[in-house]
Amino acid sequence: MKSGLLRQLIATPFTRTIWALSLAASLAACSSDEKPVYVERPVEELYNNANNALKAGENVKAAQLFDEVERQHPYSVWASKAQLMAAYALYTENKYDDAISALDRFIDLHPGNRDTPYAYYLKALSFYEQISDVGRDQKMTREALTALRDVVRRFPQSKYARDAQLKVDLANDHLAGKQMTIGRYYLNRKEYLAAINRFRMVIGQFQTTTHVPEALHRLVESYLALGIIDEAQATASVLGHNFPGDRWYQDSYALLTDQDLEPEEKDGSWISDVWDSIL
């Protein structure tokens, strides 16, 4: 009923005239709403504004302004610097995923730029600062390790290589800590074979970390629980030889002497072979 009345209203000559006038007025109004005129600003002004925003802690705004430098002046000497500064602003704001994407783009576009080593380093930091505690998934730790090693491998003489190597060691220590946590969990549940696999992984893959003495002791503990005496003695011997003053050796020694045993080298023991290859 309502739609029929509407059709009839539109069909009358008078209303058709009014409709036409209204449409013309609307079109005129639209044509009068002109789009703002794009004004290109000097590159120095844009860059300084972005830098000032960054200094003021307005990191997201700074990133947007640095992007504007590149957008308005893509072929200027400021453009590549602005790309890197935009990524830094995002990193400072803890927008790590956005920062990594921006840094990958910078690296792809400017592989030979003098600031490229810093771009690799900043990318590594963006992963490194997302490392979670050992109770959680360690995907980000592995990503950080890959990126940090990339810095050390590509730019060994750069000022970033030393800090990157230090963080490689810390990240490895973190991964070893994860394996130790899992190993202790199995040990407490008396699932000794599963525990042994984790502790052996620490010794085989993370032998330079701080967790190795405990991993050796936990192996002694696990082997004794399973009645594998020769391996327990051989592992305690390696622990005592390499960490004689460590409390974990004292604990292993106590476990052995409680059973009238002592640390002793054993031919054919896996730990002796592995340790010799490490040394």
ZIPE-V565510 format. One line per field, one symbol per residue. phi: phi as a letter, one per 20 degrees, with the letter a starting at -180 (. if undefined). A space follows every 50 residues. Layout:
BEGIN
phi->???
END
This chain:
BEGIN
phi->.fffffffffffgfffffgffffffffffffeefffffdfdgffffffff fffffeneffffffffffgffecfdefeffffgfffffffffemefffff ffffffffecfdffefgffffffffffgfdfefffdfdgfffffggffff ffffcfeffefffffffgffffffffffffffffgfffemeffffggfff ffffdcfeefefgfgffffggffffemefgfffffffffffecfefffff ffffffffdlccgbfcfnfffffffffff
END
